[in-house]
Amino acid sequence: MMRLASILYSLISTTLAGSFIVVSLVAGFTTLQPILVAAVAGFLLALPVSWAVAYRLYGNA
C-alpha cells in the first residue's frame, strides 16, 4: 500500500499545490512568500489525502 500511496502522492501533491497557488494568485497575493506558503500547504495536505485514497483503493476500508 505504501507504493500506491507514494504514486498517488506524486499526482495529488502537484494538483493541490497548483490549485492553492492559483487560489492565492486570484486572491491578489502576488509576492513570493504567499505563493510558497500555498505550495508547501498543498504538498503537506497531500500526505494524508494520498494515504487515505490509497487506503480506500487498496480495499482496506
HUDABEL-V254118 format. One record per residue. N is the residue number from 1. RES is the residue in one letter. PSI is psi in whole degrees, 0 to 359 (999 if undefined). OMEGA is omega as a letter, one per 40 degrees, with the letter a starting at -180 (NA if undefined). BURIAL is I if it has 16 or more other ideal C-beta (glycine too) atoms within 10 Angstrom, else O. Layout:
BEGIN
n->N res->RES psi->PSI omega->OMEGA burial->BURIAL
n->N res->RES psi->PSI omega->OMEGA burial->BURIAL
END
This chain:
BEGIN
n->1 res->M psi->332 omega->a burial->O
n->2 res->M psi->323 omega->i burial->O
n->3 res->R psi->317 omega->i burial->O
n->4 res->L psi->319 omega->i burial->O
n->5 res->A psi->322 omega->i burial->I
n->6 res->S psi->324 omega->i burial->O
n->7 res->I psi->316 omega->i burial->O
n->8 res->L psi->324 omega->i burial->I
n->9 res->Y psi->320 omega->a burial->I
n->10 res->S psi->329 omega->i burial->O
n->11 res->L psi->315 omega->a burial->O
n->12 res->I psi->321 omega->a burial->I
n->13 res->S psi->318 omega->i burial->I
n->14 res->T psi->325 omega->i burial->O
n->15 res->T psi->313 omega->a burial->O
n->16 res->L psi->317 omega->i burial->I
n->17 res->A psi->317 omega->i burial->I
n->18 res->G psi->320 omega->i burial->O
n->19 res->S psi->318 omega->i burial->O
n->20 res->F psi->324 omega->i burial->I
n->21 res->I psi->317 omega->i burial->I
n->22 res->V psi->318 omega->i burial->O
n->23 res->V psi->318 omega->i burial->O
n->24 res->S psi->323 omega->i burial->I
n->25 res->L psi->320 omega->i burial->O
n->26 res->V psi->327 omega->i burial->O
n->27 res->A psi->352 omega->i burial->O
n->28 res->G psi->5 omega->i burial->O
n->29 res->F psi->99 omega->a burial->O
n->30 res->T psi->8 omega->i burial->O
n->31 res->T psi->174 omega->a burial->O
n->32 res->L psi->318 omega->a burial->O
n->33 res->Q psi->311 omega->i burial->O
n->34 res->P psi->329 omega->i burial->I
n->35 res->I psi->318 omega->i burial->O
n->36 res->L psi->322 omega->i burial->O
n->37 res->V psi->319 omega->i burial->O
n->38 res->A psi->319 omega->i burial->I
n->39 res->A psi->315 omega->i burial->I
n->40 res->V psi->321 omega->i burial->O
n->41 res->A psi->320 omega->i burial->O
n->42 res->G psi->318 omega->i burial->I
n->43 res->F psi->322 omega->i burial->I
n->44 res->L psi->321 omega->i burial->O
n->45 res->L psi->335 omega->a burial->O
n->46 res->A psi->338 omega->i burial->I
n->47 res->L psi->302 omega->i burial->O
n->48 res->P psi->331 omega->i burial->O
n->49 res->V psi->314 omega->a burial->I
n->50 res->S psi->325 omega->i burial->I
n->51 res->W psi->318 omega->i burial->I
n->52 res->A psi->320 omega->i burial->O
n->53 res->V psi->318 omega->i burial->I
n->54 res->A psi->321 omega->i burial->I
n->55 res->Y psi->316 omega->a burial->O
n->56 res->R psi->322 omega->a burial->O
n->57 res->L psi->327 omega->a burial->O
n->58 res->Y psi->343 omega->i burial->O
n->59 res->G psi->18 omega->i burial->O
n->60 res->N psi->5 omega->a burial->O
n->61 res->A psi->999 omega->NA burial->O
END
